[in-house]
Amino acid sequence: MYKKQHGYDGLLIVIEGTDGSGKSTQVNLLSQYIKEQCFGCTVSQWKTSRLISGVINEAKERNMLNTTTFSLLYAADYTDRLENEIIPALKAGFVVLMDRYIYTAYVRDSVRGHDIKWVKNLYSFAPTPDLVFYLNTPPDVLIKRLLAKDGALDYFESGRDIGLSSDIYKSFEIYQKRCLDEYKKLEKEYNFIELDGTKPKEEIHFLIREKVCEILNEDVVK
């Protein structure tokens, strides 16, 4: 019998990974599948708070984010979504799919120089997910995907704001490798289900779906 740690009627499922890992694709595929099984399902994406996301975008465009401001604004974005989207959906018995979760903050903030204990304390109120899938994808694959999709690399996702290298491609490689190192540290502590992000999307979806079905098909002990 499966027992939820967050105490709500719904399920909280996270798909983590860096930009270009395919997490958004997997969230969309899983959302469609869950709805086809006649379960209520909603998706919450990183940096989509109606209250805070515009502030973050403006600050990024004007290059106004230092390391601490970066951390606190993203924490505010998460908090707003938690109170207005995530918890209400969980209380209503929905499956809530998270396209990135607090682990993204742990990783990014650590790479930018914050002590991980400080970051974890900042998000100490966050509900514990029922499942966390992590798409482990090497930097050389990420860069090809992002260039094919957008034609350029993101300033912040390349770590340019923390002065890793004047060459954006080298900076991207260094930053992403450091992010992967931080994800590796979190895997065992938070029971990540690691998946090979280089595999075909259909194969990854099947593996995720299999794990999710194990919970959906069980009687849940509150």
C-alpha positions as CSV (number, residue, x, y, z in Angstrom):
1,M,0.0,0.0,0.0
2,Y,1.3,3.4,-1.0
3,K,1.4,6.1,1.6
4,K,1.7,9.8,0.7
5,Q,4.1,12.0,2.7
6,H,2.5,15.3,1.9
7,G,-0.9,14.3,3.3
8,Y,-3.1,15.6,0.5
9,D,-5.6,13.5,-1.5
10,G,-3.9,14.0,-4.8
11,L,-0.5,12.9,-6.2
12,L,2.6,15.2,-6.6
13,I,4.8,14.0,-9.4
14,V,8.0,15.8,-10.5
15,I,10.1,15.6,-13.7
16,E,13.5,17.2,-13.2
17,G,16.3,18.0,-15.5
18,T,18.3,20.8,-17.1
19,D,17.1,22.8,-20.1
20,G,17.1,20.6,-23.2
21,S,16.8,17.3,-21.2
22,G,13.3,16.7,-22.5
23,K,11.4,17.2,-19.2
24,S,8.7,19.4,-20.7
25,T,8.0,16.9,-23.4
26,Q,7.7,14.1,-20.8
27,V,5.4,16.3,-18.6
28,N,3.1,16.9,-21.6
29,L,3.0,13.2,-22.6
30,L,2.3,12.1,-19.0
31,S,-0.4,14.7,-18.6
32,Q,-2.1,13.5,-21.7
33,Y,-1.9,9.8,-20.6
34,I,-3.2,10.5,-17.1
35,K,-6.2,12.4,-18.4
36,E,-6.9,9.5,-20.8
37,Q,-7.1,7.3,-17.7
38,C,-9.8,9.6,-16.4
39,F,-7.8,11.1,-13.6
40,G,-7.8,14.9,-12.9
41,C,-4.4,16.3,-13.8
42,T,-2.8,19.7,-13.8
43,V,0.7,21.0,-14.7
44,S,2.7,23.6,-12.9
45,Q,5.9,24.9,-14.6
46,W,8.9,26.6,-13.2
47,K,8.7,30.4,-13.3
48,T,5.0,30.7,-14.3
49,S,3.5,32.6,-11.3
50,R,1.2,35.3,-12.6
51,L,2.5,37.5,-9.7
52,I,6.2,36.9,-9.9
53,S,7.3,35.6,-13.4
54,G,7.1,39.0,-15.0
55,V,9.3,40.5,-12.4
56,I,11.9,37.8,-12.9
57,N,11.8,38.2,-16.7
58,E,12.2,42.0,-16.4
59,A,15.1,41.6,-13.9
60,K,16.8,39.1,-16.2
61,E,16.4,41.4,-19.3
62,R,17.9,44.3,-17.3
63,N,20.6,42.1,-15.8
64,M,19.6,43.1,-12.3
65,L,19.8,39.7,-10.6
66,N,22.6,39.0,-8.2
67,T,22.9,35.5,-6.7
68,T,20.6,36.1,-3.6
69,T,18.0,38.0,-5.6
70,F,17.9,35.2,-8.1
71,S,17.3,32.7,-5.3
72,L,14.6,34.7,-3.5
73,L,12.6,35.7,-6.6
74,Y,12.4,32.1,-7.8
75,A,11.4,31.0,-4.3
76,A,8.6,33.6,-4.3
77,D,7.5,32.3,-7.7
78,Y,7.3,28.8,-6.3
79,T,5.5,29.9,-3.1
80,D,2.8,31.8,-5.1
81,R,2.2,28.7,-7.3
82,L,2.2,26.4,-4.3
83,E,-0.5,28.4,-2.5
84,N,-2.7,29.2,-5.6
85,E,-2.2,26.2,-7.9
86,I,-0.4,23.2,-6.4
87,I,-2.0,22.8,-2.9
88,P,-5.6,23.5,-4.1
89,A,-5.2,20.9,-6.9
90,L,-3.7,18.3,-4.4
91,K,-6.6,18.9,-2.0
92,A,-9.1,18.3,-4.8
93,G,-7.4,14.9,-5.5
94,F,-5.7,15.9,-8.8
95,V,-2.5,14.5,-10.1
96,V,-0.1,17.5,-10.1
97,L,2.8,17.3,-12.5
98,M,5.7,19.6,-11.8
99,D,7.9,20.7,-14.7
100,R,10.9,21.3,-12.4
101,Y,10.6,21.5,-8.6
102,I,12.6,22.7,-5.6
103,Y,15.5,20.5,-6.7
104,T,16.1,22.9,-9.6
105,A,16.6,25.7,-7.0
106,Y,18.9,23.5,-4.9
107,V,21.1,22.8,-8.0
108,R,21.1,26.3,-9.5
109,D,21.6,28.2,-6.2
110,S,24.4,25.8,-5.2
111,V,26.2,26.3,-8.5
112,R,25.8,30.1,-8.0
113,G,27.6,29.9,-4.6
114,H,24.8,29.5,-2.0
115,D,25.2,27.1,0.8
116,I,22.9,24.2,0.2
117,K,21.6,24.2,3.8
118,W,20.5,27.9,3.3
119,V,18.6,26.9,0.1
120,K,17.0,23.9,1.6
121,N,15.8,26.0,4.6
122,L,14.4,28.5,2.1
123,Y,12.2,25.7,0.7
124,S,11.6,23.8,3.9
125,F,7.8,24.3,3.6
126,A,7.6,22.4,0.3
127,P,5.5,19.3,0.1
128,T,7.4,16.0,-0.5
129,P,6.6,14.6,-4.0
130,D,5.3,11.1,-4.5
131,L,7.7,10.5,-7.4
132,V,10.7,12.4,-8.8
133,F,12.0,11.5,-12.2
134,Y,15.3,12.9,-13.2
135,L,16.4,13.0,-16.9
136,N,20.2,12.8,-16.9
137,T,21.4,14.3,-20.1
138,P,25.1,15.2,-20.9
139,P,26.0,18.8,-21.9
140,D,27.0,17.9,-25.5
141,V,23.5,16.5,-26.1
142,L,21.9,19.5,-24.4
143,I,23.7,22.1,-26.5
144,K,22.7,20.4,-29.7
145,R,19.1,20.3,-28.7
146,L,19.0,23.9,-27.6
147,L,20.7,25.2,-30.6
148,A,18.4,23.2,-32.9
149,K,15.3,24.5,-31.0
150,D,16.2,28.2,-30.3
151,G,19.3,28.9,-32.4
152,A,21.1,30.3,-29.3
153,L,22.0,29.6,-25.7
154,D,20.3,31.2,-22.8
155,Y,22.5,33.7,-20.8
156,F,21.6,32.3,-17.4
157,E,21.4,28.7,-18.4
158,S,24.9,29.1,-19.6
159,G,26.1,30.5,-16.3
160,R,27.2,33.8,-17.9
161,D,25.9,35.7,-15.0
162,I,28.5,34.1,-12.7
163,G,31.5,34.7,-15.0
164,L,32.4,31.1,-15.8
165,S,33.9,32.0,-19.2
166,S,33.7,34.7,-21.8
167,D,33.0,32.0,-24.4
168,I,29.2,31.2,-24.1
169,Y,29.7,27.6,-25.3
170,K,32.5,26.9,-22.8
171,S,30.5,28.7,-20.1
172,F,27.5,26.5,-20.9
173,E,29.5,23.3,-20.7
174,I,31.1,24.3,-17.3
175,Y,27.7,25.4,-15.9
176,Q,25.8,22.3,-17.0
177,K,28.5,19.9,-15.8
178,R,28.3,21.6,-12.4
179,C,24.5,21.3,-12.4
180,L,24.8,17.6,-13.2
181,D,27.2,17.2,-10.3
182,E,24.7,18.8,-8.0
183,Y,21.9,16.6,-9.2
184,K,24.0,13.6,-8.6
185,K,24.4,14.7,-4.9
186,L,20.6,14.9,-4.6
187,E,19.7,11.6,-6.2
188,K,19.9,9.3,-3.2
189,E,18.8,11.8,-0.6
190,Y,15.5,12.5,-2.5
191,N,14.9,9.1,-4.2
192,F,15.2,10.3,-7.7
193,I,14.3,7.8,-10.4
194,E,17.1,8.5,-12.9
195,L,16.4,8.1,-16.6
196,D,18.7,8.4,-19.5
197,G,17.7,11.6,-21.2
198,T,19.4,10.6,-24.5
199,K,16.9,7.8,-25.1
200,P,13.9,8.2,-27.5
201,K,11.1,10.2,-25.9
202,E,8.6,7.3,-26.3
203,E,10.9,4.9,-24.4
204,I,11.4,7.4,-21.6
205,H,7.6,8.0,-21.5
206,F,6.9,4.3,-21.1
207,L,9.3,4.0,-18.2
208,I,7.7,7.0,-16.4
209,R,4.2,5.8,-17.2
210,E,5.0,2.4,-15.7
211,K,6.1,3.9,-12.4
212,V,3.1,6.3,-12.2
213,C,0.6,3.5,-12.9
214,E,2.0,1.6,-9.9
215,I,0.7,4.3,-7.7
216,L,-2.5,5.2,-9.6
217,N,-3.6,1.6,-9.5
218,E,-3.1,1.2,-5.7
219,D,-5.4,2.1,-2.9
220,V,-3.8,5.0,-1.2
221,V,-3.4,5.1,2.6
222,K,-3.8,8.7,3.8
